[in-house]
Amino acid sequence: MTGFAEVAGWERLPDPLKHRDVAAVDVDAADRVYLFTRYDGQVLVYEPDGTFVRAWGAGVFTTPHGLTVGPDGRVWCVDAGDHSVRAFTPEGDLRLTLGVPGTPSDTGYDGAAPVRVHGVERVRYPGPPFNRCTNLAFGPDGDVYVADGYGNCRVHRFDPAGRLRGSWGEVGTGPGQFHLPHGIAVAGDGRVLVADRENDRIQVFDPDGGYIEEWTGVRRPCDLAVAADGRVYVAELWRPAGTRSFVDGPVEQDRPGRVSVLDGGGAVLDRWTGAGFVAPHGIAVDSRGDVYVAEVTYSFGIRPGRVPADRAGQQLRKFVRAETAAKGLGHEA
């Protein structure tokens, strides 16, 4: 974790609000921080120093998964369980809905089919938006790119008004194929970076979905954040011993969760391996270079018995530049 230090106790959640997981995190133009939480499912808003601002959306969402603040300040929430994407004002007023809430698209998904590695094996063919969609990113022209992963194998591109412009992706492990497109980001030059989670890679496309290359050497990439300097921060999920990988087959030793920092060409600049991550699921970088990592510790760690219940508070972690922490400015950074 070169050059960074963690800010302990950053989130100051007031009673009676609660949550067990933070599925996603993003920041707006003023560096306010937006969390998309589970148990309870809602959006929580904080100042950069961790001061609570507001909460909204309780009772609206089915399975909170991805959250992205758009260039106009609207907050886009990707609900995997509801098969929909909704755009809200920063105060929580609904402005736009993509997809048909509660209705998955046809991908031939067979929930009863046997699974050897992951449930995405049950996706038979690509379909239209959405079937358990996952995350969202904006292109420089305002177009909206949605990763549609758990029940589909596609990326969908919409214009700023929400009209579908096109889709790409197939089932599999080859170029342009996916086993769970889980996270998505757009680089400054317009390249679309897709975290192909269960294929242990990031695939890179042009804005129209033309395949460019893949970046391997990552493990279960869940989310991506492109910083102002072009660096790509990757949240990577733990792959426990005793499971299987599409890429490597049986996993004999734990491959713990981590954050990788890549340059704009996919080369590794740093790896945060000693921070004790359980289940990194979302990541964001603010204008000052501070990094927020969202973890689904309850869903992935505590509920299945992989980690003890005393890890329940590990859900949102903030990391600041080491020089900032040394000056005692962790909450103001």
N, C-alpha and C positions, 0 to 999 in steps of 0.2 A: 504494500500500500504506500508506494513511494510518494512522499510529499503531502500526505493527507493525515488528518487526525479526526476521530469521531467526536461529535458533540453529544455527550451523555444527557439523557432525559429531555431531548428536544421537544417532543410532542407533549403539550400540556392540555389534556383532554378534560373538559369540565364535566362534573356530575350533572345529570345521570347518563350522559352519552357513553357508549361503549362500542368496542369492536374486537373481533378475534383475529382478523386478517386484514392486511392492507394489500389489495390486489393490484392497485396501480397508483402512480403518483405523477404529477406534472406541475409546472410552474407557469404563471402568466407573465405578461410584460413587466409587471412591477415586482416580480419574484415572489408573489404570493403563492402558497403551496396548496395544491388540491389533492386530497386523498380519496380513493374509491375503496370503501371498506365492505367487509362481510361480517355478518353476525354482530351488529346490525348493518344492513346494506344501505349505504347512503354516501353522500359526498360531504367531506369535512374540509373547511378552508382555514388556513393559518397564515399569519404573517411570517416573514423569513426568520424571526427570532423564536418561533414556536407559539406565539400568542394566538389563541383561538379567535376566529372571526365569526363563522357561522356554520350551520349544518343544514342540508336539505336532501330531499329524495327518499326519506324513510318510507317504506311500503311501496315504492315505485318499482324497484329492481328485483329481478329473479336471481341471477348469478352475476354480480359485478365482476368485470374482468379487465377492461381497458379504459383509460381516461386520457384525453388529449385536449389541451387548451388551444383553440384555433387562433389564427392571426387576428381575427376580429374580437377576440376575448370570449367567444362562446365556448362552453365546456361540453365536449363530445364524450358521451358515455357508451361504451360497448358492453352490452348485456348478453353474455353467452347463453344463459338459460332462456332468455326471451327471444333470441334470434333477431335482435334489433339493435340499431344505433340511434341514439337520441341526442340532439343538440339543445343545450339549455343556456340561458343567460347566466352570468356569474352568481346571480341570486337564486337560480333554480327554476326559472320560468321556461317551460318547454317551447321551443321554436321550430323544431324540425325532427321528423322521424324517418329513418331509412329501414327498409325491410317491413315484413308483416309481423307485428308483435305476436309471439306465441305460436307462430307457424314456421317450422323448419322447411327449407327448400329440399327438393328431391335430389339426393345423392346416392340413393340405394343403400343408405346406412342401415345396417342390420344389427340391432342391439343384442341379439341373441347369438351372434356368430362368435366362435372361440377367438381368444386373443393370446398371442404368444409374447408380444412386446408391448403394445399399447393399443388402446381402443380405436385409434385412427385406422387400424387395419380393417375396420368395419365399413369404411367409406369405399364405395364400389366405383363411383365415377364422379367427375366434377359437376357441380350444379350452380344455379344462380344464387344471388344473395337471399338469405343467409342461413347457414346451419351451424349454430354454436360458434358465432363469430368471436374474434379474440382481441384485435387491437386496430389502431387507426393512426394515420399520419397525413400531413399536408404537403403538397408539392409547392414549389415557388410560385406557380400560377394560381394557387388556391384550390386546385383539384384535391379530392379526398381519396386516399387509398385505404381500403379496409382489408385486413387479413381475416380470412374466414376459415378457421382451422380445425376445430374438434370434430365437426360433422361434415366438413367439406375439405377441399384441397386447393383453394383459390385465393387470389388477390383480386379485388374489385376496385375499379377506378370510377369515381363520380365527379361530375363538374361541381362548382361551388354551390349551385342551386339544388344539388342532390339527384341529378339525372345520371343514370348509369352510362358511362362511356365505353366500358369494356371490362373484360375479365381475363385472367390467365391462370394456368396451373393444372396439373394432372396428378393422379395418385402415383407415388413411387419414390425412387431414390436418384433418378437421373437428373440432368440439367432441366430446370423449369418444372420439376416434379416436387411434391411436398409430402412429408409425413408430419403434419401439424405446423402450418405457418402461424406462428404464435405472436411474434412481435414484428413491428414494421417501423421504419424511419426513412426519411428522405434527406440525402446529403445536399449540400449547398449547390452542387452542380446538377441536381435533379435526379441523380441515381436513386433507385428505390432499393433499400436494404431490407431483406426479409429474413427474420429469424426462423429458420426451418428446424424447429426444436428437436423433434425425434430423429432427424437425420444428422444432428450434431454439426450444423453448418449455418452460415449466413449466405444466402444467394443474392446476387446483385443484378439488377435489371435496369434497362432504360425506362423512361416514363411510360412507354407504350407496352411494357412487359417483355421486351426483347432481352433475352438472356445475355449477360456480360461475363460473369465469372462466379465462382464460389469461394468463400473463405472457410477453410476447415481449421481444426485445432481448437474449436470451441466445444463446450459440452452443454447440451440441452439449453441453448440460448432462448431465454424467455422474452426479453425486451431489449430495446436499443435506444440510446439517446445520443444524438450528434451535438457536440459542444460547439461553441462559437469558433474555436480554433480548428475545427474539423475532426477532432478526435472522436472516436466512437466508443461509448461506454456500453458494455454488454452485461446484463444480469443473467447468470447461468445457474440453473437448478441442479440440486444434488441428484446424483444417480446412485441409489443405494446398492450395496453388495447384494447379490442374489437376484437382481433383476436382469433384464436383457436390453440390448441395444440393436437397432437396425444396422448400425455401422460395425460394431465390434462383437456382436453376439453376447454370450453370457458375461456378466460383470462379476468378477470374483472379489474385487476390493472396492470399498467406498470411493466415490468420486465426489467430494464435498462441493457444495455450492460456493460460488465465487463471483467476483466482478473482474472482467478483462477490459483493458484499455487498448484500443487499436488505433493505428493511424488511418488515414483516408483510403489506404490501399489494402487494409486488412492485416498489416504486420503488427505483432504484439509489442506494445510499449511497456505495459505493466500488468501484473496480475495481483489481485487482492485475495490472497489465499489464507491469510492468518487472522481474518476478522471474525471467524466463527459463524459464518452465514449458515442458516438452515435451508431456507427456500426463497432465494431472490426471485421475484416475479415481475417487478416493475422498477424502472430507473428513470431519473430525470437529472438534468444539469441546469443550474440557473445561470443568470448573466454574469455572475461573479466566479463561476467555476465550481461552486459548491455542488455536491452530489447527494441525491436522495435515493435510497434503496428501499423498496417496498418488499415485504416478505409475507408469504402465506404460511406462516409457521404452524398455525392450528390445523389447517386443512391437510398440509403435507407432512407435518412432523408430529404434532401431538395427537391428533385424532387416530392415525394408524399405529401409534405407539413407537414411532421412531425416535422421538426425543421426549424427555420428561416434561410434565406440566409446568415446571418452574421456568420454562423458556417462553411462556405465554406472552410476556411483554415485548418480545423481540418481533416487531412488526414494521416499524418505520425507523430507519437509521439515517442520520445526516453526517456527512463527512466534509470538512472544510480544509483549506490549505493549511499546512502545518504552521506556517508563519502567522496565519490569522489566529490559530489556536494558541500559539505561544504568547500572543498579545492579550489573551483573555477575552477575545471578541467572538467566541464561538456562537453565541446566541444572536449577535448583531451581523455576522458575516452573511 
